[in-house]
Amino acid sequence: MALAILSKQLSFLLRANLVLMDKD
């Protein structure tokens, strides 16, 4: 399902965002 793929990509981006914010 495309929705599942989008959900995975979204959660990945959110996690990457948190990591970048942590390093800041």
Backbone as numpy.savetxt, mean C-alpha at the origin, in Angstrom:
# Nx Ny Nz CAx CAy CAz Cx Cy Cz
-10.08 -11.78 -9.48 -10.92 -10.56 -9.48 -10.05 -9.31 -9.48
-10.44 -8.36 -10.29 -9.68 -7.10 -10.36 -9.72 -6.38 -9.02
-10.85 -6.49 -8.32 -10.98 -5.79 -7.03 -9.94 -6.27 -6.03
-9.70 -7.57 -6.02 -8.71 -8.12 -5.09 -7.32 -7.57 -5.43
-7.02 -7.47 -6.71 -5.71 -6.96 -7.13 -5.57 -5.50 -6.71
-6.62 -4.72 -6.93 -6.58 -3.31 -6.55 -6.41 -3.19 -5.04
-7.09 -4.04 -4.31 -7.01 -4.01 -2.85 -5.57 -4.30 -2.40
-4.95 -5.28 -3.03 -3.57 -5.63 -2.67 -2.64 -4.47 -2.99
-2.82 -3.85 -4.16 -1.96 -2.73 -4.55 -2.14 -1.57 -3.59
-3.40 -1.33 -3.19 -3.69 -0.22 -2.28 -3.02 -0.44 -0.93
-3.16 -1.64 -0.39 -2.56 -1.93 0.92 -1.04 -1.84 0.83
-0.47 -2.26 -0.32 0.97 -2.17 -0.51 1.43 -0.72 -0.51
0.67 0.14 -1.23 1.02 1.56 -1.29 0.91 2.19 0.10
-0.13 1.82 0.82 -0.31 2.38 2.16 0.84 1.98 3.07
1.27 0.74 2.97 2.37 0.28 3.81 3.66 1.00 3.42
3.89 1.16 2.12 5.09 1.87 1.65 5.05 3.31 2.16
3.86 3.91 2.16 3.70 5.28 2.65 4.08 5.37 4.11
3.61 4.41 4.91 3.91 4.42 6.35 5.41 4.26 6.58
6.05 3.41 5.79 7.49 3.20 5.93 8.24 4.49 5.63
7.84 5.17 4.55 8.50 6.43 4.18 8.30 7.48 5.26
7.08 7.53 5.81 6.80 8.50 6.87 7.61 8.17 8.11
7.82 6.88 8.38 8.60 6.47 9.54 10.05 6.95 9.41
10.60 6.81 8.21 11.99 7.21 7.99 12.16 8.71 8.11
11.14 9.46 7.76 11.23 10.92 7.76 11.59 11.50 9.12
